[in-house]
Amino acid sequence: LISSSVLMRGVTNRVKYTVGFLATVSVHAAVIETRKRFVGIEPEFRQGSADDMVADSLRSGDVVLFSRKWYNYHLPTALLVKAQEAFYGGEYDHSGIIVMKAGTPYVLETTPIRGVQCRRFEERIRHSASSHIVVLTLNKSKSLSVQQDQQLKDFADEESATKATFVHSEIAGFAGGLFDYILAEVIKLKDPSKIYCPNVNLLERSFKSMDLGLRPKSTDVSLLKASIKDLHERKVFVKTVDSGIIQF
């Protein structure tokens, strides 16, 4: 009889914890959706505003960094943000690359759930829940060639058309990066230089499509695992085929 009573109390407690957790998640989701619905978002940048001037100065190859706060997102993305913060460190945890299409800047990025997406810069920034966003511009003295610009556009079109799935999402990419880390650092079965965070991996492939390379400034092994933190701290540069260097 006593053991049955203890068992029932244990079951009751688990039910309470489960209900409490689900209620908390539901309230959190409701708050996010309510904020999205009632906080007005202007359809476009105001002419002459700082955002408008930044948009006008963008070029293909510029990199956008996002600083996200977990409490601004639904549970899957919130967990991803906290996990990347713990694993990679740094103030910024998400990135994209600018792709110019008919004079309009687009952001190519790996999204948390829907895989690779390419959206208008203005739309992307206006609807972002990030706490703040910065743009790393390529050295203005070394513009991309017309051919490289077209190569990047072709790459963006292909990526967004074929990889807009969860398999290619930021969450899946982080899981893969974590697995790579275990293989390289714990089991010692993989070259540490091959480990990249999912966001930087897309940037690397984007530059590779233009015959450019994303490289660390130092040969230190710890920097070979380039992360967004390295980008923000300018520890990474773009290398051309002829060994030229384009600084951010």
C-alpha positions in Angstrom: 0.0 0.0 0.0 2.8 2.4 0.9 4.7 1.6 -2.3 1.6 2.2 -4.3 1.1 5.6 -2.6 4.7 6.6 -3.4 4.3 5.5 -6.9 1.1 7.5 -7.4 2.8 10.6 -5.9 5.7 10.1 -8.4 3.3 9.8 -11.3 1.4 12.9 -10.1 4.6 14.9 -9.8 5.7 13.9 -13.3 2.3 15.0 -14.7 2.5 18.3 -12.9 6.0 19.0 -14.2 4.9 18.0 -17.8 1.8 20.2 -17.6 3.8 23.0 -16.2 6.4 22.7 -18.9 3.8 22.6 -21.7 2.0 25.6 -20.2 5.2 27.6 -20.1 6.0 26.8 -23.7 2.5 27.6 -24.8 2.5 31.0 -23.0 6.0 31.8 -24.4 4.7 30.9 -27.9 1.6 33.0 -27.4 3.7 36.0 -26.3 5.9 35.8 -29.4 2.9 35.5 -31.8 1.1 38.3 -30.1 4.2 40.6 -30.4 4.5 39.7 -34.1 0.9 40.5 -34.7 0.6 43.8 -32.8 4.1 45.3 -33.2 3.8 47.3 -36.4 6.4 46.5 -39.1 6.8 49.1 -41.8 6.8 47.4 -45.3 10.0 49.1 -46.3 12.8 51.3 -45.0 12.1 55.0 -44.8 13.9 56.9 -47.5 17.1 58.5 -46.1 17.0 56.4 -42.9 20.2 54.7 -41.6 18.8 51.3 -42.7 18.0 52.7 -46.2 21.6 54.1 -46.6 23.1 50.8 -45.4 20.9 48.9 -48.0 22.1 51.2 -50.7 25.7 50.6 -49.9 25.6 46.8 -50.0 27.4 44.7 -52.5 27.6 41.0 -53.3 29.9 39.2 -50.9 29.1 41.5 -47.9 28.3 39.5 -44.8 25.5 40.1 -42.4 25.8 39.0 -38.7 22.8 38.6 -36.4 22.7 38.6 -32.6 19.7 36.6 -31.5 18.2 36.4 -28.0 16.6 33.0 -27.3 13.5 34.4 -25.6 12.5 36.1 -28.9 12.0 32.7 -30.6 9.9 29.6 -30.5 11.3 26.6 -28.6 13.4 24.9 -31.4 15.1 28.1 -32.4 15.5 29.2 -28.8 17.3 26.0 -27.9 19.5 26.3 -31.0 20.5 29.9 -30.1 21.4 28.9 -26.5 23.3 25.8 -27.8 25.3 27.8 -30.3 26.0 30.5 -27.7 27.5 27.8 -25.4 29.4 25.9 -28.1 30.8 28.8 -30.2 30.7 31.8 -27.9 30.6 35.3 -29.1 27.9 37.9 -29.4 26.6 36.9 -32.9 25.2 33.5 -33.7 23.8 33.7 -37.2 25.0 35.0 -40.5 24.1 35.5 -44.2 25.8 36.7 -47.3 24.6 39.5 -49.6 23.6 38.6 -53.1 22.7 41.4 -55.5 19.9 40.7 -57.9 19.0 43.4 -60.4 20.4 46.0 -58.1 18.4 44.7 -55.1 20.3 43.2 -52.1 19.2 39.7 -51.0 20.4 37.7 -47.9 21.3 34.1 -48.5 21.3 32.2 -45.2 20.7 28.9 -43.5 17.4 29.2 -41.5 16.7 27.3 -38.3 13.9 25.1 -39.7 13.3 25.7 -43.4 16.9 25.2 -44.8 18.6 27.6 -47.1 16.6 30.7 -48.0 17.4 33.8 -50.1 15.2 36.8 -49.2 15.3 40.5 -49.9 17.6 42.3 -47.4 14.9 44.9 -46.6 12.2 42.3 -45.9 14.7 40.1 -43.9 15.8 43.0 -41.7 12.3 44.4 -41.1 11.0 41.1 -39.9 14.0 40.0 -37.9 13.6 39.3 -34.2 17.4 39.7 -33.7 18.5 42.2 -31.0 20.9 43.8 -33.4 22.5 43.2 -36.8 25.8 44.3 -38.3 27.2 44.2 -41.8 30.8 43.3 -42.6 31.6 44.9 -46.0 34.3 43.6 -48.3 37.2 45.9 -49.0 35.7 48.4 -51.4 39.0 48.6 -53.4 38.6 45.0 -54.5 35.1 44.5 -55.9 33.9 41.2 -57.2 34.1 40.8 -60.9 31.0 40.6 -63.1 31.6 36.8 -63.5 32.0 36.3 -59.7 28.8 38.3 -59.1 26.9 36.0 -61.5 28.5 32.9 -60.0 27.2 33.9 -56.6 23.7 34.6 -57.9 23.7 31.2 -59.6 24.8 29.5 -56.4 22.2 31.3 -54.4 19.4 30.3 -56.8 20.5 26.7 -56.7 20.9 26.5 -52.9 17.6 28.1 -52.2 15.9 25.9 -54.8 17.4 22.6 -53.7 18.1 23.0 -50.0 15.0 24.6 -48.6 14.4 21.7 -46.3 15.0 20.8 -42.7 17.8 18.4 -43.6 19.8 21.5 -44.7 18.5 23.7 -41.8 20.6 25.5 -39.2 19.4 23.0 -36.5 20.5 20.0 -38.6 23.8 21.7 -39.4 24.5 22.4 -35.8 23.9 18.8 -35.0 26.3 17.8 -37.7 28.9 20.2 -36.5 28.6 18.9 -33.0 29.0 15.3 -34.3 32.1 16.5 -36.3 33.5 18.1 -33.1 33.1 14.8 -31.2 34.8 12.9 -34.0 37.7 15.3 -34.2 38.3 16.4 -30.6 37.1 13.4 -28.5 37.5 10.3 -30.7 40.3 11.9 -32.8 38.9 10.4 -36.1 38.6 13.6 -38.0 40.8 16.5 -39.0 39.9 19.5 -36.7 40.3 21.9 -39.6 37.2 20.4 -41.2 34.9 21.5 -38.4 32.7 24.6 -39.2 29.6 26.0 -37.7 26.6 25.7 -40.1 26.4 29.4 -40.7 30.1 29.8 -41.7 29.8 26.7 -43.7 27.3 28.4 -46.0 29.5 31.4 -46.3 32.5 29.3 -47.1 30.6 27.5 -49.9 29.3 30.8 -51.2 32.8 32.2 -51.6 34.0 29.0 -53.0 31.4 29.3 -55.8 33.2 32.5 -56.8 36.7 30.8 -56.7 37.4 32.5 -53.4 38.3 31.0 -50.0 37.3 32.0 -46.5 40.5 31.6 -44.4 41.7 32.3 -40.9 44.3 35.0 -40.6 46.2 32.8 -38.2 47.5 29.3 -38.7 46.6 28.4 -35.2 44.5 25.2 -35.2 41.9 26.7 -33.0 41.1 29.3 -35.6 40.8 26.7 -38.4 37.4 25.9 -36.9 36.1 29.3 -38.1 33.0 30.6 -36.3 30.9 33.7 -36.5 32.9 35.0 -33.5 36.1 34.9 -35.7 34.3 36.8 -38.4 33.1 39.5 -36.1 36.6 39.9 -34.6 38.0 40.1 -38.2 40.1 37.0 -37.7 38.9 35.7 -41.1 39.7 37.0 -44.6 38.8 36.1 -48.2 41.6 34.7 -50.3 41.6 34.9 -54.1 43.0 32.2 -56.5 46.1 34.3 -57.1 46.8 34.5 -53.4 45.4 38.0 -53.1 43.6 38.9 -49.9 40.3 40.7 -49.5 39.7 42.0 -46.0 36.4 42.5 -44.3 
